[in-house]
Amino acid sequence: MSDLNSVLVILFWVDLTISFLLVSYVVRMEDASHRKVLRRFTYARWVQTFAWGLFIAISAKPGLKSMLVGTAALLGGFYLETRSLFNFTAKPRWIAQTVLDALAILSIIVLLGSYVIIGRNEDRILQIALVAGLFILLPGPISMLRRSNSLLQTAIGLGYGILIFFMFLGVAQMSAPILPKFIPPPLIADLVKLLFVEVTMIGGMGIILLTKQEADRRILELALRDPLTGLHNRRFFMEEARDALAEAIRDKREVAMAFLDLDHFKKINDTHGHHFGDAVLRDFSALLKFHLRPSDRSCRYGGEEFLLLLPDADRDSASATLGRIFELARASRFKSHPGFTYTVSVGVFVGAPESNSVDELQRLINLADSALYEAKRAGRDRIELSHGA
């Protein structure tokens, strides 16, 4: 019993410390979406702290009713915690969230009602508590063990998953005594205690690290993307384009470099205002995002100019891709400005790169730019193919 009390005291003080740290962190947090998730996580930790404190208080003279209340509070706290992690990683729809909430509430109600239905059968009530815990703990680990998640998310999910495994093993051995006991029940109980300490630490540190990871990802996105259009910026394009040129050289394939310019864009700004000009830029950028292949590179080069690099593209396939974008731009319409249309001039060079150096990349851009100049000189609203240099 003294060992159990030591574990409870450790869990109480760890949760209490994490709770105070979370409060001080959340109060000054400016990101609304992260603040909402962390606020729920903070509530979870306070509920768990209350539950561990209750267990410590009743350890001298344990009673089934107080143990049930403490267990229900603990499971509720763990559900809020795993639900926070689930929302953070999976961002589920409200229907999924409602179903999970209903299952958690039902599990806790069944646990509390078991005392009335079953009476003082402590083993059976423990089984129900473990099953309720399995339902309540599942959302977080499931969401964090997806293939697309980061290594950090997977590590946190595994921590919860190991705890769930031993809880399931305990339920199985208690429900079916005839099953072979690969792990002695006392050892399972000790492992569950240690895993609760581990999960308490993993959850507390994990949510902060996940928040930091997401903030770093957003900062990186801001550094690599044009804030108005969402396309990659010139710096990122130049880095990615060199990789594409290296692949083209290795596979002995051609690439297409295209320079695109929105015709008479200054007139659009002067006539309709810069706000509408921004809307036109976003519209054209959306066309590029939707109609280019995943392997194609694109960026807003500056102002109303855009660059595209189409790997493994000959003249026919490049002309088909650019022609489709060209026509879709012509067909774009805006509810705020009925009758307004815009056109695009395109210069494109198709050929095999000689290297993936910065100079070679700039040479291809210059060839596409020269073709764009010819398209403008010929009256704009057209696609001009470069003949090389």
C-alpha positions in Angstrom: 0.0 0.0 0.0 2.9 2.3 0.7 4.2 1.8 -2.8 0.8 2.8 -4.2 0.7 5.9 -2.0 4.1 6.9 -3.3 2.9 6.6 -6.9 -0.3 8.6 -6.1 1.7 11.4 -4.4 4.1 11.5 -7.4 1.2 11.7 -9.8 -0.6 14.4 -7.7 2.5 16.7 -7.6 3.4 16.1 -11.2 -0.1 17.0 -12.4 -0.4 19.9 -10.0 2.9 21.3 -11.3 2.0 20.8 -14.9 -1.4 22.4 -14.3 0.2 25.6 -12.9 2.7 25.7 -15.8 -0.1 25.3 -18.4 -2.1 28.1 -16.8 0.9 30.5 -17.0 1.5 29.4 -20.6 -2.1 29.6 -21.8 -2.8 33.0 -20.3 -0.3 34.8 -22.5 -0.9 32.7 -25.7 -2.1 34.7 -28.7 -3.0 31.8 -31.1 -6.8 31.3 -30.6 -6.9 27.8 -32.0 -4.0 26.6 -29.8 -5.3 28.4 -26.8 -8.6 26.5 -27.0 -6.9 23.1 -27.2 -4.5 23.9 -24.4 -7.3 25.3 -22.2 -9.1 22.0 -22.5 -5.9 20.2 -21.7 -5.4 22.4 -18.7 -8.9 21.5 -17.4 -8.0 17.9 -17.9 -4.9 18.2 -15.7 -6.8 20.0 -12.9 -9.4 17.2 -12.9 -6.7 14.6 -12.8 -5.0 16.4 -10.0 -8.3 16.4 -8.0 -8.7 12.7 -8.7 -5.1 11.8 -7.5 -5.7 14.0 -4.4 -8.9 12.2 -3.6 -7.2 8.8 -3.9 -4.5 10.0 -1.5 -7.1 11.3 1.0 -9.1 8.1 1.1 -6.0 5.7 1.0 -6.0 5.5 4.8 -9.6 4.3 4.9 -10.7 3.3 1.3 -14.4 3.2 0.5 -15.9 1.9 -2.7 -18.1 5.0 -3.3 -15.2 7.4 -3.0 -13.0 5.2 -5.1 -15.7 5.2 -7.8 -15.9 9.0 -7.7 -12.2 9.3 -7.9 -12.0 6.8 -10.8 -14.7 8.6 -12.7 -12.9 12.0 -12.2 -9.6 10.4 -13.3 -11.2 8.9 -16.4 -13.0 12.2 -17.2 -9.6 14.0 -16.9 -7.9 11.5 -19.2 -10.7 11.8 -21.7 -10.3 15.6 -21.8 -6.6 15.1 -22.3 -6.8 12.5 -25.1 -9.6 14.5 -26.7 -7.4 17.6 -26.7 -4.6 15.6 -28.4 -7.2 14.1 -30.9 -8.4 17.6 -31.8 -4.8 18.8 -32.1 -3.7 16.1 -34.5 -6.8 14.9 -36.3 -9.0 18.0 -36.3 -12.2 15.8 -36.5 -15.6 16.9 -37.6 -18.2 17.9 -35.1 -20.1 14.6 -35.6 -17.0 12.6 -34.6 -16.5 14.8 -31.6 -20.1 14.4 -30.5 -19.9 10.6 -30.8 -16.7 10.5 -28.8 -18.2 12.8 -26.1 -21.3 10.6 -25.9 -19.2 7.4 -25.5 -17.1 9.0 -22.8 -20.1 10.3 -20.8 -21.9 6.9 -21.2 -18.8 5.0 -20.0 -18.6 7.2 -16.8 -22.3 6.9 -16.2 -22.0 3.1 -16.5 -19.1 3.1 -14.1 -20.9 5.2 -11.5 -24.1 3.2 -12.0 -22.3 -0.1 -11.5 -22.3 0.4 -7.8 -26.1 0.4 -7.8 -26.5 -2.5 -10.2 -23.7 -4.8 -9.1 -23.3 -3.9 -5.5 -20.0 -4.3 -3.7 -18.4 -6.7 -6.2 -15.1 -4.9 -6.4 -13.5 -7.2 -9.1 -16.5 -6.7 -11.5 -16.5 -2.9 -10.9 -12.7 -2.8 -11.6 -13.4 -4.6 -14.9 -16.0 -2.0 -15.8 -13.6 0.8 -14.8 -10.9 -0.7 -17.1 -13.3 -1.1 -20.0 -14.5 2.5 -19.5 -10.9 3.6 -19.5 -10.2 1.8 -22.8 -13.1 3.7 -24.5 -12.0 7.0 -23.0 -8.3 6.7 -23.8 -8.6 5.4 -27.4 -9.2 8.7 -29.4 -5.8 10.3 -28.7 -3.6 7.3 -29.6 -5.6 6.4 -32.7 -5.2 9.9 -34.1 -1.5 10.0 -33.3 -0.5 6.6 -34.9 -1.5 7.6 -38.4 1.2 7.2 -41.0 1.1 10.9 -42.0 1.9 12.1 -38.4 5.3 13.3 -37.2 7.7 11.2 -35.1 6.8 13.2 -32.0 3.0 12.5 -32.5 3.8 8.8 -33.0 5.9 8.6 -29.9 3.1 10.2 -27.8 0.6 7.8 -29.3 2.7 4.8 -28.5 3.0 5.9 -24.8 -0.8 5.9 -24.5 -1.1 2.8 -26.7 1.2 0.7 -24.3 -1.0 1.8 -21.3 -4.1 0.7 -23.2 -2.6 -2.6 -24.1 -1.9 -3.5 -20.5 -5.3 -2.3 -19.4 -6.8 -4.6 -22.0 -4.6 -7.4 -20.9 -5.8 -6.9 -17.3 -9.5 -6.9 -18.4 -9.0 -10.1 -20.4 -7.3 -12.0 -17.6 -10.0 -10.9 -15.1 -12.9 -11.7 -17.5 -11.5 -15.1 -18.6 -9.6 -16.8 -15.7 -9.0 -19.9 -17.9 -6.8 -17.9 -20.3 -3.0 -18.5 -19.8 -1.5 -15.7 -17.7 1.6 -14.8 -19.6 2.2 -11.9 -17.2 1.3 -12.3 -13.6 -1.6 -10.0 -12.5 0.4 -8.3 -9.8 3.0 -7.4 -12.4 0.3 -6.0 -14.7 -1.0 -3.8 -11.9 2.5 -2.5 -11.2 3.1 -1.8 -14.9 -0.2 0.1 -15.1 0.9 2.3 -12.2 4.2 3.0 -13.8 2.6 3.7 -17.2 0.2 6.2 -15.6 3.2 8.1 -14.4 4.8 7.8 -17.8 1.6 8.9 -19.6 1.2 11.8 -17.2 4.7 13.0 -18.1 4.3 12.3 -21.8 1.0 14.1 -22.0 2.2 17.2 -20.2 5.4 17.6 -22.1 3.8 16.3 -25.3 1.1 18.9 -25.7 3.6 21.7 -25.3 6.0 20.1 -27.7 3.2 19.6 -30.2 2.2 23.2 -29.9 5.8 24.2 -30.5 6.1 21.9 -33.5 2.9 23.3 -35.0 4.2 26.9 -34.4 7.5 26.0 -36.1 5.6 24.5 -39.1 3.5 27.7 -39.5 6.6 29.9 -39.3 8.3 27.7 -41.9 5.2 28.0 -44.1 5.2 31.8 -43.8 8.9 31.8 -44.7 8.4 29.7 -47.8 5.0 31.0 -49.1 3.7 34.2 -50.6 1.2 35.5 -48.0 -1.3 36.8 -50.5 -1.6 33.9 -52.9 -0.4 31.0 -50.9 2.0 29.9 -53.6 5.6 29.3 -52.8 7.9 32.3 -52.9 10.8 32.9 -55.2 13.5 31.6 -52.8 11.8 28.3 -52.2 11.1 27.9 -55.9 14.7 28.4 -56.8 15.7 25.6 -54.3 13.0 23.2 -55.5 13.7 23.9 -59.1 17.3 22.9 -58.8 16.3 19.6 -57.4 13.9 19.1 -60.3 16.7 19.9 -62.8 18.9 17.3 -61.1 16.2 14.7 -61.5 15.7 15.7 -65.2 19.4 15.3 -65.9 19.5 11.9 -64.1 16.5 10.6 -66.1 17.5 12.4 -69.3 14.2 14.2 -69.6 13.1 17.6 -70.7 11.6 20.3 -68.5 9.4 23.2 -69.3 10.0 26.6 -67.7 7.1 29.1 -68.1 6.9 32.8 -67.2 3.3 34.0 -66.8 2.2 37.6 -66.5 -1.3 39.0 -65.9 -2.1 41.4 -68.8 -2.6 45.1 -68.0 -2.6 44.5 -64.2 -1.7 48.1 -63.4 -4.9 49.1 -65.2 -6.9 46.6 -63.1 -5.5 48.1 -59.9 -6.1 51.7 -61.1 -9.6 51.0 -62.4 -11.0 48.6 -59.7 -8.7 49.2 -56.8 -5.8 47.2 -55.2 -8.2 45.1 -53.1 -9.8 43.7 -56.3 -6.4 43.4 -57.9 -5.4 41.1 -55.0 -8.6 39.1 -55.6 -7.5 38.6 -59.2 -4.1 37.4 -58.1 -5.6 34.9 -55.7 -8.0 33.7 -58.4 -5.2 33.0 -60.8 -3.1 31.4 -58.1 -6.0 29.0 -57.2 -6.1 28.0 -60.9 -2.4 27.1 -60.7 -2.8 25.1 -57.5 -5.8 23.1 -58.8 -4.6 22.3 -62.3 -0.9 21.6 -61.9 0.5 18.2 -61.1 2.0 17.5 -57.7 5.4 17.3 -59.3 5.1 20.7 -60.9 6.7 23.7 -59.2 5.1 27.1 -59.1 5.7 30.5 -57.4 4.7 34.1 -57.4 7.9 35.6 -58.9 6.9 39.2 -58.1 3.9 41.5 -58.6 1.7 39.9 -61.2 4.4 37.6 -62.5 4.5 33.8 -61.9 7.0 31.1 -62.6 6.2 27.4 -63.4 8.6 24.5 -63.8 7.0 21.4 -65.3 9.3 18.3 -65.0 9.1 15.6 -67.7 7.3 17.9 -70.2 7.8 18.1 -73.9 6.4 20.9 -76.1 3.0 19.2 -76.6 2.4 18.4 -72.9 3.6 21.8 -71.8 1.4 23.6 -74.4 -1.6 21.5 -73.3 -1.1 22.3 -69.6 -0.4 26.0 -70.1 -3.2 26.3 -72.7 -5.7 24.9 -70.1 -4.6 27.4 -67.5 -4.6 30.1 -70.2 -8.3 29.4 -71.1 -9.4 29.0 -67.5 -8.0 32.4 -66.7 -10.0 33.9 -69.5 -13.2 32.2 -68.2 -12.8 33.4 -64.6 -15.7 35.6 -63.3 -16.2 37.6 -60.2 -19.5 38.2 -58.5 -18.4 41.6 -57.2 -17.5 42.8 -60.8 -19.9 41.2 -63.3 -18.5 41.3 -66.8 -14.9 41.6 -65.7 -12.3 39.3 -67.3 -8.6 39.1 -67.4 -6.0 37.5 -69.7 -2.5 36.1 -69.3 0.6 36.3 -71.4 2.9 33.2 -71.3 6.4 32.6 -72.3 7.7 29.1 -72.2 11.0 27.3 -72.9 11.1 23.5 -73.3 14.4 21.6 -73.3 16.9 19.4 -71.4 18.8 21.2 -68.7 22.6 21.1 -68.9 23.1 21.1 -65.1 21.3 22.0 -61.9 23.4 25.0 -61.1 22.0 28.4 -60.2 23.4 29.8 -63.5 21.6 27.1 -65.5 18.3 27.7 -63.7 18.6 31.4 -64.3 19.3 30.7 -68.0 16.1 28.8 -68.3 14.2 31.6 -66.6 15.7 34.1 -68.9 14.7 32.1 -72.0 11.1 31.9 -70.7 11.2 35.6 -69.9 12.4 36.4 -73.4 9.5 34.3 -74.8 7.1 36.3 -72.5 8.5 39.5 -73.9 7.7 38.3 -77.4 4.2 37.4 -76.4 3.6 40.9 -75.0 5.2 42.5 -78.1 2.8 40.4 -80.2 -0.2 41.8 -78.5 -0.4 39.9 -75.2 -3.1 37.3 -74.4 -1.1 34.5 -76.0 1.4 31.7 -75.4 4.9 32.1 -77.0 7.4 29.2 -77.2 11.1 30.0 -77.0 13.4 28.6 -79.6 16.3 28.4 -77.2 19.6 30.2 -77.1 
